[in-house]
Amino acid sequence: MKDAFLDLYFTVLDRRDNPVEGSYTCYLFEKGLDKILKKCGEECAETIIAAKNLDNAETILEISDLLYHLTVLMAQQGITPQEITDELEKRSQKSGNLKHPHNVDLNT
């Protein structure tokens, strides 16, 4: 079975290590962390808006854009898919860890 996420990750790594003229991924690496983070934020906001508008087709596109930009961030920071998988597996072992909201005194 083909793993689209791993394929994407290795393509991003290849662009990082072997720049290709005209590549958007190479452009992001060239511009650096601030640009990558800005794009992650933009795509996150666009995902929220698409979901709020109950537009599943658009939400799928925006989630895909967000995952792409997060993958570029992972590569830029040296984070591997295995590290993410390990963390998700650790979290799947937990139960009963609902976080309770903090009471905030708005009068102080």
N, C-alpha and C positions, 0 to 999 in steps of 0.2 A: 504494500500500500504506500502510495506517495504521500509525503508529509509536506504540504505547501508552506507551512511556517518554517520548517528547517531549510527548505529550498530557498525561501526568501532570505533567511538569516545568512546562509552561505553566499548568496548573491551579493548581499550588502557587504559582507566581509571582503569579497573579491573586489568590489568597487572601491572599498577603502584601501585595499592593498595594491590594487592595479587600476588606477584611475583611468576612466574612459571619457574622452572629450564629449561634452554635451549631455553627460549623465546627471540627472537630478540628484541621485544619491551622492555622487562625487561633489556636486555643488554644496550639498548640506555639510559634508565633511570639511570642505574647504572653508565654509563660513564659520564652522565651529559650534561649540556647545550652545551658545546663546541662540543661534538660529534654529538648531535642532529642538531646543526646549520651547521656543516660540511656536514652532510648527506643531509640537505635541499639544500645547495649550490650545491653539486654534482648532485643531482637529477634535479635541475633547469637547470644546464648546459647540462645534458643528454637530457632533454626535448627540449631544444633549438636546439641541434644537430639533434635529430630525426625529428623535424619539418622542419629544414633547408634542410634535406635530403628528404623531401616530403614523409616520410614513416609513413603513418597514423597508421598502426598497432603498430609500435615501439613507436610512439608518445603517443598513448593511454596507453601503458605499462608504459612509463616514467611519464606521467601525474599522473597515478595511484600511482606510487612510490613517486612522489613529494607530492601528497595529503596525503598519509600515513605519511610521515615524518613531514609534516606541522601539521597533527593531533597530532602526538607525541609532537611536540613543543607546541601546544595549551594546551594539558594536563599538560605538564611540567610547563607552565607559568600560569595555572589556567584560561585559556580563554575558554569560552563555545561556542558551536555552535550557541546558541541564540545571543550572543554578535556579532558574525560575521553576522548572519542573520539581526540583527538590523542595523548594519552599512551598509550592502548592500541595505536594504530597504530605509535608509536615502539617499543613493547615487542615488537610482532609482528615487527619487523625484526631483532631480536636472536636469536642462537642460541648455544648453548654457554655460557650464563651461569648454569649450575647453581651455586647457592650451597652451599659446603661448611660443615658445622657446625664451630663452634669447639671445640677441645679445652679442657675446663674441668678445672682441678686442684681437686678437691673437698677436698683436704687443706690448702688455704691459706685 
